Amino acid sequence: MLEAHKGQVASAAKDLGVSRATMYRLLNKHNIIPDVRYCNGGYATE
């Protein structure tokens, strides 16, 4: 789901029908870290 929203947690949470806080809680519970390449406007390098 995060890939479909290019790492935008708030957007993915909205599509799933949960709050952004709940989405972060679930990500932490399952040790999922949003890909930083999508954050920072694409300025991160690999």
Sequence and secondary structure as in RCSB ss.txt:
>XXXX:A:sequence
MLEAHKGQVASAAKDLGVSRATMYRLLNKHNIIPDVRYCNGGYATE
>XXXX:A:secstr
 TTTTTT HHHHHHHHTS HHHHHHHHHHTT    TTTSGGGT   
